[in-house]
Amino acid sequence: MLNSLNKTLLGAALFGASFAPGAFAETTINALFMAQAAYSEADVRAMAEAFSEANPEVKVNLEFVPYEGLHDKTVLAQGSGSGYDVVLFDVIWPSEYASNNVLVDVTSRISDDTKKGVLPGAWTTVQNDGKYYGMPWILDTKYLFYNKEILEKAGIKTPPKTWDELTEQAKLIKDKGLLDTPIAWSWAQAEAAICDYTTLVSAYKGDFLKDGKPDFQTGGGLDALNYMVASYKSGLTNPNSKEFLEEDVRKVFQNGDAAFALNWTYMYNMANDPKESKVAGKVGVVAAPGVAGKSEASAVNGSMGLGITSASKHPDEAWKFIEFMTSQATQNQYAKLSLPIWASSYDDPAVTKGQEELISAAKIGLAAMYPRPTTPKYQELSTALQQAIQESLLGQSSPEDALKTAAENSGL
């Protein structure tokens, strides 16, 4: 009898211990992010820390890689059957990731209220064939940044509204001896160049694909590359642009060595930071210009989403983390380097205060976002176009011939 009672008491004690505070089983999830543009690494770490405080049963291991390594790191980890639970992915990858079973379809996890609350353009970031493969997280496009002081010294009262006007203003700045090469672009042989090219394709109303086949080698696609080459050859564009990524452009602009630069949202507050920028307080930003008779503004969809990998053993915990990271409260708190995906955030003083100019540009730019082509063979297409842009800039091929070759090598 006593022995039986002892067993009962011991069982009760163990049962109670299993529910004692702090005695839970901890789940660890691995998340892959990029170490450039948009939210800073410090911001992402702070967000993850806040998540762990609110969800002590889930531990998050963060890994950061440059954007250029994000795709391959995700795919290689997937192939090994281990690695990441949550990955950051670019708007150009859902088609490939869906067809190769890299990401989980999370359509059933997204509520109608969430669908209504998020800006419509943001959803294109995570969709493929009507299904959702994650939550949009970074809502971004490239804007035209300008140095207010240099424009003022040149007697220019308003920033350019068309790309031809930008050329004229840059020439005026050069002729007045204010800057030798007033324009900086991200034209390295990388995805950065495709984003600048897409911005111009959108201005010229071009098409990447028609009936699934390349269509960029004529019309607006050809006009866009012709503009890039003309700007490069004119001497108005910094010649190092052919090797620049976005961070190089930011540094050149912050140093006062560019009057105009095309870049993502994050540059606005970084270039306005007196601790690291020589042009703080002189930074202007507008939506990228249009083309007379064709467009009022231009923009590329540079947004990114957070998704659960099909290799994840903890999809529920992964989704909980994604919901936290993409929540309106979290995004509003960190709205200085990346703007929120939530429509009502743009009327929230906590978000808009101190960056009213950026918000005004965003309302135009985000509405004009133009997609890079949706195809499982995007990587092949992008590589072919990157080569075409480089060869054209270096004078190794005419834009017409370079784009024809790119179309042939696109895999489409």
Secondary structure by P-SEA (a helix, b strand, c coil): caaaaaaaaaaaaaaaaaacccccbbbbbbbbbbccccccaaaaaaaaaaaaaacccbbbbbbbbcccaaaaaaaaaaaacccccbbbbccccaaaaaaacccccccccccaaaaaaccaaaaaacccccccccccccbbbbbbbbcaaaaaaaccccccccaaaaaaaaaaaaaaccccccccccccccaaaaaaaaaaaaaacccccccccccccccaaaaaaaaaaaaaaacccccccccccaaaaaaaaaaccccbbbbccccccccccccccccccccccccbbbccccccccccccccbbbbbcccccaaaaaaaaaaaacaaaaaaacccccccccccccccccccccaaaaaaaaaaaabbbbcccccaaaaaaaaaaaaaaaaaaccccaaaaaaaaaaaccc
